């Protein structure tokens, strides 16, 4: 709010300039998630057995994106990738 008053810029413009936009593009999130999978293989193994462990992986993606990753999209991608692993695909 103060920046809007000082600069006269619109909220969308300020958010975009400061890099505060949510990342919901699967093409952007998927490589980040795959990197998290490769660095946290134990957590991936745990998530294959217990859905609650998915939250740890989501947290790691949020950490890498400084909280900008859309958590719903992130979870959907993680679930899809875990399903591919269950089917025997080597995605990492």
N, C-alpha and C positions, 0 to 999 in steps of 0.2 A: 504494500500500500504506500509506504513512504516513497519508494522508488517511482511509483506512478506519479505522485505529486511533484517530486523533484524533476523528473525527466519528461513528464507528459506522455510517456509511452503507454501503450495498451497492455493489459495483463498478459495476453497471449504472446506479445512481442518480448516482454521481460522474461517469461517462462522459457521461451525458445532460446533466447540469448544466454541464459544462465544454465542451459542444459537440464532443465527440470522436467522435461516431457516424459511421459510414460513410454516405455518401450513395449509395444504390443505386436510388433512385426515378427512373425515366426522365423523369417529369414535372418533376422538379426539375433534373435534369442537362441535358436537351435545351436549355432556354433559355440555360444557361451555355455549352454547346457552340456554339450558334448565335452567341452574342456573340464567342466565341473565333474562329469562322470569319470573322465580319465584320471583326475586328481584325487577322487574320493571313491575308489572302487569298492571299498568295504561298505560304504553307505549305500551304494548301488545294490550290492549283494543283500544288504539288510532290507532295502526298499522292495526287493523282489519277494521277500518273505512277509514283510509287515508294512502295510500301507502308511502307517504313521511315520515311518522313516523317510517318506517322500518330503516331509516338512523340512528335514535337514538339508536336502538337496535344493529345495526352493530357497531356503535361507542362504545357501552358498551362492546361488544365482543373484539373489538380492544384494548380497555383499559385493559381488563383482560389478554389478550395475549401479551401485550406490543407491539402492532402493528404488530404482526407476523401472525395473522389470514389472510388467503386469503380472501379478501373482496367479490369476486365473489362467491366463495364456501359458504361463510358465508351467503350472501344474499339468495342464493338458498335454503339453509337449513331453514332459517327463513321463507321464503315464503312457503315452504312445511309444516312447522309446523303450520303456521298461517292457512293454508288451512285445516289442520286436525282439528284445533280448530273450524273453521267455520262449519265443518261437525259434530261438537258436541263431538269430542274426548276430553277426559281429559288428557292432556299430561304433565301438570305441577304438 
